[in-house]
Amino acid sequence: MMLVVTDLDRTFWGLDCIAPAAHLRALAELEASGHVVLAATGRRPRNIARLLDVNQMELPSVALDGSIGMDFHTGERFHRIAFDPAALQELLDILDTHRIRPCLYIDDRGEPGGDVVLPENPSSEPSHLEFLDEDVNHGLSPDDVQSDVLELVLTGLPSSLAHEAAAAVHSQLLGIARVDEPDPLYGGSRLTVSPPGVSKVSGVEAFCRWRGRNIDFAAVGDGVNDLELLEAASISIAVAGSYASLTAKTDHTIGPPEQSGWATVPQLVG
């Protein structure tokens, strides 16, 4: 049976984060046929858990673009890659020279308090900070979580600044920087920086090792963080009109969530 790896935002659900009923039926069809479905998303584990609950779904997930993997049904973790503390400090210093102070997404180890830590005067767009607030651990500073940082994130940046900062990160081999623009929720450019070697593919590979599966999968996605995933997949499916559909060579194209495009995935994977 096939492993089906799917992005969530603008792929399985739209900006409202509510999966169309046709998508939920397709998911149930795949699982009833013996296929395994794995979510692979840029979202944080706490946020994913809430959204899966709202949509009455239980899926193992690769979160934060591949930095951590969790089975939300059992609570087990099958994957984790955090920044090296010394490299993280060097990275934060480089971003600071660009007057960028990122939000730190951390491994909270399942403890209460939140999985977001903010520096003083974070650079992210105000409505993004408002959205994060319920998961911010206000009792921690960046110095307290050096060994548990999984991703750095900013939204609402000018495009030139986002690309300039990403180039600086890559030039020092300190991480994987991705620029997603325009940010559909907050406008401007979104900059994410993951530890070296992190991608959705690395998370999928970890899941396959954990489950004792061959690394053979179908992938569905739309964004810049899905390109490696689609390239590595045996069956690649992109959302029509998305960055991925315009950039990657894929086997199939499906409609966006508002057209219930994911409902055709069972037929495409066989």
N, C-alpha and C positions, 0 to 999 in steps of 0.2 A: 504494500500500500504506500501511497505517496505522502510525504511530508509537505504540507502547504504552509508557506510562510507569508504572512500578510502584514502590511502596514495598516495603521488604524485611521489616522486623520486624513481626510480627503481621499480615502481609499475604501475602508470598510464603513466609515461613517463620515458625515459632513461636518461643517463647522459647529453644528449644534451638539455634536458628539452622541447623537441618538442613531443607532443602526436601523436602517430600513427593515421592515418586517421580512421582505424578500431576501435580504442578506442573512438574517437569522435562520430562515428556512434553508438557505443554501449551506450555511454552516452545519446545521443539524443533518442535512443530507450527506455531506462529506464525512462527518463523524460516524453516521450510521453505516456508511460504506467501508469503514475501517481506516479512513485517512486520518492523519494527525494534523491538527491546525495549530500553528505557533504564531503569536503576535510578535512583530518586531517594530519597535516604535522609538521615537525620541523622547517620549514622556517618561516622567519619574514613576517609580513603583507605587508610591502612595496615591498618586493621581490615577494611574492605571487601575489600581484596585477599586477605587471609587467608581470609575466609568464602567468597568466590567460589571460591577454590582448593579449599577443603574440599568444596564442593558441585559441583565440576567444572563451573563456569560461567564464561563470559567475556562480561561485559556492560559497555558504556560506562556510566558512572555520574555522576550529579549528587550530590555529597557535601556533608555539613555543611549540609543544608537549602538548598543553592543557592549556597554560597560558592565552591565549586570544582567543576570538571568534568573527568573523566579517562576515557580509553579504556584500560582495563587490558590489552587485547590488544596494542595498539601502544605504550603508554606515553605517548601524546600527551595534552596538556592543552588543553581547548577553552574554559576559563572560569576566571576567578579574580577575586574581590572581597575585598579585605582592609580592615581598619579603617584609617582615617586615623590616624597616630600621635598627633596632638594630641587628636583626638576620643576615641581609645582611652584616653589618660591621664585625660581628664575623666570618662569613663565608669567607669574603675576607681576614681577618687576618690569618685564618687557611690555606687557599690556598697560601698565601704569605710565610708561613713557609715552604711550599714545592717549593718555588720559582716559583709559578704560578701566573701570572697576567692575568685574563680572560678578554675577550671582554664582555661588558655589552649590552644586547639587551633590549631596553626600550620601554615603551608605549609613543610614541611621541604625542599622543592625536590628531593626524591628523594635527599637526602644521608642517610648513616647518622646515627643518634643519637636519632631519635624525633620524633614530631609533637605531643607534649604538653609544655607547660612549666607548672610549678607555682609559685605564690607561696609565701612562708613561711606556714605554718599555713593551708592551703587549707580552704575551708568545706564541701567536698563530703563526702558520706557515706563512711565509711571503706572499705566494701567496693567502692565505685566507684573510690576511689583505688587500692585493691589491684588491681582489674581493669586500670586504666590503666598500672600500674607498668612493664610491659614496653615501653611506648612513650614513657615519660617521658625527656626529654633532661635529665639531671641536671646537665649542664654549662652550661645556660642559665638565666637568670633572666628575668622579664618585661621588664626593661629592655633585654635583648639582642635582643628579637624584635618590637619595636614596629611595624615595617613588614610583618610576616608573620603577624599574628594574624587568623584567619578566623572564630573563634567563641569565645564564653565560655560555660562550662557548669558547672552545679552540680546535685547531686541531694540528695534527702533533706531538703529545706527544709520548714519549716512553711508551710502554704498561705498564710497571711496575709502572711508575710515575702516569699514569692515574688511574690505579686501586688503588694505595696507596691513592691518593687524594680523590677518590670516597669513599673509606672506612672511611676516616677521616670525610667526610661530613656526612655520615650515622651514624657514632658513636655519633655525637653531635646532631642528629635529626634536622639538619639545612636545609635540602633540599633533593630532589630526584636527585641523581647523576647517569648518564648513560654513559657507555663507549661503543662506537661503533668502531669496528676495523675489518679489516683495513679500514680507511677512503678512500672511492673510489676516491675522488677528490684530497686530499692533502697528502695521505699517513699517516703512523703512526696511532695513536689512537685519537679519537675525544671524548672529555669530555664535557658533558652538565650538568648543574645543574639548576633544576627548584625549585620553592617554594614548601614547604611541601604540599602534597595533590594533586599536579598537575599531570595529565596524560591525554592522549588523551581521555580516558573514561570520566574524569571529564568535559572535553569540550563538548563531545557528550551529556552527561546528561544535561548540561546547555542549549544546543541547543534544546533538546527535551522539556525542561520546557518552553523555550521561544516560541516554536511553538505549545505548548499544545499537544505534542505527547506522546504516551507510549514509554518507553525506551526499544525498541525492534528493533534491527538493524542487518544488514549484514556488515561484515568488510573485507577489502582487504588490505594486507600489507606485508612488507618484513623484517623490521628491529627490532632491540632491543626495539625501542620505540613503536612498534606495538603489543608487546606481551600481555599486559593487554587488549588492544582493541580486539584482536582476542579471548582471553579467555572469554570476556564479551559478545561477539556477539552471536546471535541466529544462524547465518550462518557465519562460518569463512573460509576465503579464503587466502592462502599464495602463494607467488611467488616461483616457483620451484627453488631449489638450494640456497635460501636465508637463512639468520639466522633464520627467523621466521619459515620457512618450516622445518628446522632441529631441532628446539627447541620446538615449540608449537604443540599441538594436534589440527589439523584443519580438517574441513569437506571436503575441496577441495583444490587442488593445480592447479595453472595456470602457463603458460609460462611467461617469462620476457617480458618487452616491445618490445625488438627487435623481438620477436616471436608473438607480438600482443595478448598476453595472456589475457589481460583485456577484449578483445572483447567477451569472453565467459561468462562474469559476468551476463548479462541479463538472460541467460539460467539457471545459477546456483541459482539465487535468485527467479526465477519463475515469 
